[in-house]
Amino acid sequence: MLKLRPNPKRIVFLDTEFTHLDPDRREVWEIAAIIRDPGMPEIEVEWQIRPDLRFADPNALKIGGYYERCLLQDHSPGDAVIIVDPDHAEPGAGETIEYEKRRTTAREIAAQLAPALCRATIFAGVPKADELTLERFLADHGQAWTAEHRTHCVRTLGLGYLLGRRAERVIRLGVEPHPAGVPPFPWDPKELAATVGVPLPAQAHRALADARWAADQFDVIFAGNEIV
């Protein structure tokens, strides 16, 4: 079980998979967080929650791989399962999760997640979508989103990193570098990440895989720099 008190020095890499692009209709069905506190081991958590699909967008379900990956299709809305947390290791390839040993509820997840996010700084691939999704999820289960109000997009960080690296080369070499150093506008996130040196993971749109992708981009961009 995740048991964390609020920490203003905490960094959290987030990702969610949900049922609709409209924040007023969406239900979250997968949540992942990678939690970093100074001087402490990194913590990974990932949960799946059986959503209410009455207003689900079929395209959103297909993009996230809901019917390929959700373990709770025969359960009632609000039932949940732990994929990864401090007490449960990530299942190996082809390993079947024993649901009864990892069962939980949406309300229990919200109670664990809310204090872990409190005052934390959030990094994500699409942080606004994750924030809106989790704001509603937490509120539905008696909790609140109280993370640092300035969330950070790794796409924006990657673009700034590549532009800064290009400018450094111009200053050092006195010549314009090859334009391939920065992908063309509108700066596709996959192209930016690949140029930074972190290609899209094979299992994209799994919440934990995407959170790890964000963390890996962060680590390349800030390599050798003390953040906290």
Secondary structure, DSSP 8 states (H G I E B T S, - for coil): -------TT-EEEEEEEES-SSTTT--EEEEEEEEE-TTS--EEEEEEE----TT--HHHHHHHTHHHH-S-TTS-TTEEEEEEBTTB----TT----HHHHEEEHHHHHHHHHHHHTT-EEEESSHHHHHHHHHHHHHHTT----S-S--EEHHHHHHHHHHHHHHHHHHHHSS---GGGS--TT--HHHHHHHHT----TTTTSHHHHHHHHHHHHHHHTTT----
